[in-house]
Amino acid sequence: MSPQLPDGIAWPNDGYLDPQLVGTPSKNLALYIHVPFCTVRCGYCDFNTYTVGFGQGADTASYHHSVEKEVKLAANRLRPFEHNPVKSIFFGGGTPTLLQAGQICQILQSVKGSFALDTDAEVTVEANPDTIDQAGLEHLAKAGVTRVSFGMQSAVPHVLQTLDRTHTPQQVPRVVKWAREVGLDASVDLIYGTPGESLADWQASLEAAIELQPDHISSYALVIEEGTKMWTQVRRGELEMPNPDDEAEKYELADTLLAQAGYAWYEISNWAKIEPGETAGTTKLRHASRHNLAYWFDWDWWGIGPGAHSHVGDVRWWNRKHPRAWADALAGGTANLSQCPESAKMDEHVSTRISTLSQLVSPAQAGEILQEADRALESVMLRIRTADGIATSQLAPQVRGRVPGLVNEGLIEQGAVAVGVVRLTLKGRLLADYVTRELTV
């Protein structure tokens, strides 16, 4: 959820999805539920988050009621496409655990009442270590949450301070232990490249994370986006911009230490703990995040909440960014089905709509219709990031001849190419954008 939503065509205000424009949807479906509230906005954050509420339906006390409305809208609009039962539900933010555990439970009950859920569905809630307690984790587990992703970021106090994180290093082991005790899988997120973070600092954070023995570890390079507090600090000379060579060295250290500790990379920034009988080099790991895989493998997904993006087949759209505008749209009553020029394509088949659907109003702001070339390009960009890689046969014929050169540069595994797969080496992961350009241009 970037602060600036892209331009696009106006979207039908009843959220109708024209099957002719959707084309062939994925059979797999994931739900993302955005909770935009935080106690403090971190200096590096450019997500759609707020430290205040905006009244009924758009504050922490009543936000879940608006979410329930969009859940029902999503279920109705997706019904004609006959997806398999939902395999992943992800509460992200922001800080979802600023909602009470009972409110998250109520949202999940709404999802269960509106969608068929896979018996093995992964239900993840992101949490800051200082916004959840043992009782809250137990409540989440009883409600059907299966996994908690903790924003650890670092184990070094001065790094946490630079990042504007509000928790202490001592709180992380406690919440991971509590999660385990109530039967939840635990993941921790780390950030490397923070101004002032030494290689020794980063190694200390990695070792602290490994000592917790979480099921999953994400490790992201810090990117300082324009418009953030950190961006201003860099412009004033108060902080230095992250150094790419420093970040590359820290990534290599992470990959080495995590592999030694029994974790396998399955996507450039994500490692899963290997269970007995599992092998590295694949995304088919028990602890691989299904939420991540939904994006990398082009599932359909519906993003619920202000600024959230959704994707079904060949169409993609995004919600109104501001929580008040999003909640007001959902509270708006009967949809106006009149046709507007910008969304004519989506409104051509008004007569095919199910009459009961016209009672719901979509919070969508705009969207786009993807062309075949767009889908092919995205497929390479996403799959190349995974340990499974992409079949050579899925590359455009005009770029397949570049594969041997990339092997010679040490960016693609020669053994994988021999069996018809393009898979990144460690060096290739560090230069994934370059490899992608070579295989798509």
C-alpha positions in Angstrom: 0.0 0.0 0.0 2.1 2.9 -1.2 1.0 6.5 -0.3 0.2 7.3 -3.9 -2.3 5.0 -5.7 -1.8 4.6 -9.4 -4.1 6.2 -12.0 -6.6 3.8 -13.6 -10.0 3.6 -15.1 -13.0 4.3 -13.0 -14.4 1.2 -11.4 -18.1 0.3 -11.2 -19.5 1.5 -7.9 -21.2 -1.8 -7.2 -17.9 -3.7 -7.7 -19.2 -5.8 -10.6 -16.6 -8.1 -12.1 -17.4 -8.8 -15.8 -16.5 -12.4 -16.5 -15.6 -11.5 -20.1 -12.9 -9.1 -18.8 -11.8 -11.3 -16.0 -10.9 -14.0 -18.5 -9.6 -17.1 -16.8 -9.2 -16.6 -13.1 -7.0 -18.6 -10.8 -8.7 -21.4 -9.0 -6.8 -20.4 -5.9 -8.0 -17.4 -3.8 -6.4 -15.5 -0.9 -7.8 -12.7 1.2 -5.7 -9.7 2.5 -7.2 -7.6 5.3 -5.5 -4.3 5.8 -5.6 -2.6 9.3 -4.2 0.9 8.8 -3.7 1.9 12.4 -0.4 2.3 14.3 0.6 3.8 17.6 3.7 5.5 16.0 4.5 5.9 12.3 8.0 4.4 11.7 10.4 6.7 9.9 10.9 4.3 7.0 7.2 3.4 6.5 5.4 4.5 3.3 2.4 2.2 3.8 -1.1 3.5 4.1 -1.1 3.9 7.9 -2.5 6.4 10.5 -1.9 7.1 14.1 -5.5 8.4 14.6 -9.0 7.2 13.9 -11.6 8.8 11.7 -14.9 8.2 13.3 -17.5 5.4 13.0 -16.4 2.6 10.8 -12.9 4.1 10.4 -11.4 3.9 13.9 -10.0 1.1 16.0 -13.3 0.7 17.9 -15.5 0.1 14.9 -13.2 -0.6 12.0 -14.2 -4.3 12.0 -17.8 -3.5 11.1 -16.6 -1.9 7.8 -14.3 -4.8 7.1 -17.3 -7.2 7.5 -19.2 -5.2 4.9 -16.3 -5.6 2.4 -16.0 -9.3 3.2 -19.7 -9.7 2.2 -19.2 -7.6 -0.9 -16.1 -9.7 -1.9 -18.0 -13.0 -1.4 -20.9 -11.9 -3.6 -18.7 -10.5 -6.4 -16.5 -13.6 -6.5 -19.2 -16.2 -6.3 -19.6 -16.6 -10.1 -15.9 -17.6 -10.5 -16.1 -20.7 -8.4 -12.7 -20.5 -6.7 -11.4 -23.3 -4.6 -11.9 -22.8 -0.8 -9.8 -19.9 0.5 -6.3 -21.0 1.3 -4.8 -17.9 2.9 -6.1 -15.0 5.0 -3.6 -12.3 6.0 -4.2 -9.4 8.4 -1.5 -6.8 7.6 -1.0 -3.2 8.3 -0.4 -1.0 10.0 -0.7 -2.9 13.2 -3.6 -5.4 13.2 -3.1 -6.2 16.9 -4.3 -2.6 17.7 -7.7 -4.2 17.1 -8.9 -6.2 20.0 -8.5 -10.0 19.6 -12.3 -10.2 19.8 -12.7 -7.9 16.8 -10.3 -10.0 14.7 -12.3 -13.0 15.8 -15.5 -11.3 14.7 -13.9 -10.5 11.3 -12.9 -14.2 10.9 -16.4 -15.3 11.7 -17.7 -13.1 9.0 -15.1 -14.6 6.5 -16.1 -18.1 7.5 -19.8 -17.2 7.1 -19.2 -15.8 3.6 -16.5 -18.0 2.1 -15.6 -21.7 2.0 -12.3 -22.1 3.8 -9.7 -24.8 3.1 -9.4 -27.2 6.0 -5.7 -26.3 6.1 -6.1 -22.6 5.5 -3.3 -20.4 6.7 -4.6 -17.4 8.8 -1.8 -14.9 9.6 -1.9 -11.8 11.8 0.9 -9.3 11.8 1.8 -8.0 15.3 4.3 -5.6 16.9 5.9 -7.3 19.9 4.5 -4.6 22.3 0.9 -4.8 21.0 -0.1 -8.3 22.0 -0.1 -10.3 25.2 -0.4 -14.0 26.1 -4.2 -13.8 26.5 -4.6 -12.0 23.2 -2.6 -14.7 21.4 -4.6 -17.4 23.0 -7.8 -15.7 21.9 -6.5 -15.5 18.3 -5.6 -19.1 18.3 -9.1 -20.1 19.5 -10.6 -17.9 16.8 -8.8 -19.8 14.0 -5.6 -17.8 13.5 -2.8 -20.3 12.7 0.2 -18.0 12.4 1.6 -14.7 13.8 4.2 -12.6 12.1 6.1 -10.5 14.5 7.9 -7.2 13.5 11.2 -7.8 15.2 13.3 -5.8 12.7 16.4 -5.8 14.8 17.8 -7.1 18.2 20.0 -4.0 18.6 18.5 -1.1 20.6 20.2 1.8 18.6 18.9 0.3 15.3 15.4 0.0 16.7 15.6 3.6 17.8 16.7 4.8 14.3 13.8 2.8 12.8 11.3 4.4 15.3 10.3 1.0 16.6 8.5 1.1 20.0 9.3 -2.4 21.3 12.5 -3.6 23.1 14.6 -6.6 22.1 13.6 -8.4 25.3 9.9 -8.4 24.3 10.4 -10.5 21.1 11.4 -13.8 22.8 8.5 -13.5 25.1 5.8 -13.1 22.4 7.3 -15.9 20.3 7.3 -18.2 23.3 3.6 -17.3 24.0 2.6 -17.9 20.4 4.2 -21.3 20.5 2.5 -22.2 23.8 -0.9 -21.6 22.3 -0.1 -23.6 19.1 0.6 -20.8 16.7 3.3 -20.8 14.1 5.6 -17.9 14.6 7.4 -15.8 11.9 9.8 -12.8 12.5 10.6 -10.0 10.2 14.0 -8.4 10.1 15.4 -5.3 8.3 19.0 -4.8 7.3 20.8 -1.7 6.0 19.5 0.7 8.6 21.8 3.8 8.8 24.3 3.2 11.6 23.9 -0.6 11.6 27.3 -2.4 11.5 27.8 -5.9 10.1 28.3 -7.0 13.7 24.9 -5.4 14.6 23.2 -7.3 11.8 24.9 -10.6 12.8 23.6 -10.1 16.3 20.1 -9.6 15.0 20.3 -12.7 12.9 21.6 -14.8 15.7 19.0 -13.5 18.1 16.2 -14.4 15.6 17.7 -17.9 15.0 17.9 -18.5 18.7 14.1 -18.1 18.9 13.7 -21.0 16.4 10.7 -19.4 14.6 9.1 -21.3 11.8 9.8 -18.6 9.3 12.1 -15.6 8.9 11.7 -12.7 6.5 14.7 -10.4 5.9 14.2 -7.2 3.9 16.7 -4.6 2.8 15.8 -1.1 4.0 14.5 1.1 1.2 14.1 4.8 2.1 11.1 6.0 0.1 10.5 9.6 -0.9 8.1 11.3 1.4 9.0 9.3 4.5 10.5 10.8 7.7 13.8 9.0 6.9 13.8 10.5 3.4 13.7 14.0 5.0 16.5 13.0 7.5 18.7 11.8 4.6 18.1 15.1 2.7 19.1 17.1 5.8 22.2 15.0 6.2 21.1 13.5 9.5 21.2 10.0 8.1 23.0 8.3 5.3 21.3 6.5 2.5 21.7 2.7 2.7 24.8 1.4 0.9 24.0 -1.3 -1.7 27.3 -3.0 -1.2 26.7 -3.1 2.6 23.2 -4.5 2.1 24.6 -7.2 -0.3 27.1 -8.3 2.3 24.4 -8.4 4.9 22.1 -10.5 2.6 24.9 -13.0 2.0 25.5 -13.3 5.8 21.8 -13.9 6.3 21.7 -16.6 3.7 24.7 -18.3 5.2 23.6 -18.2 8.9 20.0 -19.2 8.1 21.1 -22.1 6.0 23.4 -23.3 8.7 20.5 -23.1 11.2 18.2 -25.2 9.0 16.3 -22.6 7.1 15.8 -22.7 3.3 15.2 -19.7 1.1 12.0 -20.1 -1.0 11.7 -16.5 -2.1 14.4 -13.8 -2.2 13.5 -12.2 1.1 12.0 -15.2 2.9 13.3 -18.4 4.6 11.3 -21.3 6.0 12.4 -23.8 8.7 13.0 -27.1 7.0 11.0 -30.0 8.6 12.2 -33.6 8.5 11.8 -35.0 5.0 11.8 -31.6 3.3 14.6 -30.4 1.0 15.8 -26.9 0.1 15.4 -25.5 -3.4 11.6 -25.4 -3.5 8.6 -23.4 -2.3 6.9 -26.6 -1.2 7.8 -26.2 2.5 5.4 -26.5 5.3 6.4 -23.2 6.8 6.6 -21.2 3.6 4.1 -18.3 3.9 1.1 -19.0 1.8 0.3 -15.3 1.7 3.7 -14.7 0.0 3.2 -17.6 -2.5 -0.2 -16.2 -3.5 1.5 -13.2 -5.0 4.5 -15.0 -6.5 2.3 -17.7 -8.2 -0.4 -15.4 -9.4 -3.4 -16.5 -7.3 -6.5 -14.3 -7.3 -6.8 -12.2 -4.2 -9.1 -9.7 -2.7 -7.6 -6.9 -0.7 -10.0 -5.6 2.0 -9.4 -2.2 3.6 -8.4 1.4 2.6 -5.9 1.5 -0.2 -5.9 -2.3 -0.6 -5.4 -3.8 -4.0 -7.2 -6.8 -5.5 -6.6 -9.1 -8.5 -8.9 -11.5 -10.3 -7.8 -13.0 -13.6 -7.1 -10.1 -16.0 -8.5 -7.3 -13.8 -6.9 -5.4 -10.9 -8.3 -2.6 -8.8 -7.6 -0.7 -5.7 -9.7 0.8 -2.9 -10.0 4.4 -1.8 -7.0 5.3 0.2 -8.4 7.3 3.1 -10.1 5.2 5.8 -13.0 7.7 6.0 -13.6 7.6 2.3 -13.4 3.8 2.3 -15.8 3.4 5.2 -18.2 5.9 3.8 -18.4 4.1 0.5 -19.2 0.8 2.2 -21.9 2.6 4.3 -23.4 4.2 1.1 -26.4 2.0 0.6 -27.7 0.9 -2.8 -25.3 1.2 -5.7 -25.9 3.6 -8.6 -25.7 1.4 -11.6 -25.6 4.2 -14.1 -22.8 3.9 -16.7 -19.9 6.4 -16.6 -17.6 6.8 -19.7 -14.4 5.7 -17.9 -15.9 2.4 -16.8 -17.9 1.6 -19.8 -16.1 -1.6 -20.5 -16.9 -2.9 -17.0 -20.5 -1.8 -17.2 -21.4 -3.2 -20.6 -23.0 -6.3 -19.1 -25.2 -4.7 -16.4 -28.1 -6.9 -17.4 -26.2 -10.0 -16.4 -25.8 -8.9 -12.8 -27.5 -10.8 -10.1 -30.1 -8.4 -8.7 -29.1 -9.0 -5.0 -25.6 -7.7 -5.7 -26.8 -4.2 -6.5 -27.5 -3.5 -2.8 -23.8 -3.4 -2.0 -21.4 -0.5 -2.8 -17.8 -1.0 -3.6 -15.0 1.1 -2.0 -12.9 0.7 -5.1 -11.3 3.9 -6.5 -10.1 2.7 -9.9 -8.5 -0.3 -11.6 -7.0 -1.7 -14.8 -7.5 -4.4 -17.3 -4.3 -6.4 -17.9 -3.2 -7.5 -21.3 -1.7 -10.8 -22.2 1.7 -9.2 -22.5 1.4 -7.7 -19.0 0.5 -11.0 -17.5 3.5 -12.7 -19.2 5.9 -10.1 -18.0 4.6 -10.2 -14.4 4.8 -14.0 -14.4 8.6 -13.8 -15.1 9.1 -11.0 -12.6 7.4 -12.9 -9.8 8.4 -16.5 -10.4 12.1 -15.7 -10.9 12.2 -14.6 -7.3 11.2 -18.0 -6.0 13.3 -21.1 -5.3 11.2 -23.0 -7.9 12.2 -20.6 -10.6 10.5 -20.5 -13.9 10.4 -23.0 -16.7 12.6 -22.0 -19.7 9.6 -22.8 -21.9 7.7 -20.0 -20.3 10.2 -17.3 -21.4 9.5 -15.4 -24.6 11.4 -17.1 -27.5 13.5 -14.0 -28.2 15.1 -14.0 -24.7 15.8 -17.7 -24.2 19.1 -17.3 -26.0 20.3 -15.0 -23.1 20.0 -17.8 -20.5 23.5 -19.4 -21.3 25.1 -15.9 -20.8 23.4 -15.5 -17.4 24.7 -19.0 -16.5 28.2 -17.9 -17.4 27.8 -14.8 -15.3 27.0 -17.0 -12.3 23.5 -15.6 -12.0 21.5 -18.7 -12.9 22.1 -22.3 -11.8 23.5 -24.4 -14.6 22.1 -27.6 -13.2 18.6 -26.2 -13.1 18.9 -25.0 -16.7 19.8 -28.5 -17.7 16.4 -29.7 -16.7 14.5 -26.8 -18.2 14.3 -24.4 -15.3 15.7 -20.9 -14.7 16.7 -20.6 -11.0 18.7 -17.9 -9.4 22.0 -18.5 -7.7 22.9 -16.5 -4.6 24.6 -13.9 -6.8 21.6 -13.9 -9.0 19.3 -13.1 -6.1 21.4 -10.1 -5.4 21.0 -9.0 -9.0 17.4 -10.2 -9.5 16.3 -7.0 -11.2 19.0 -7.3 -13.8 18.2 -10.9 -14.5 14.5 -10.0 -14.8 15.3 -7.3 -17.3 17.4 -9.7 -19.4 14.6 -12.2 -19.5 11.8 -9.8 -20.3 13.1 -7.1 -22.6 
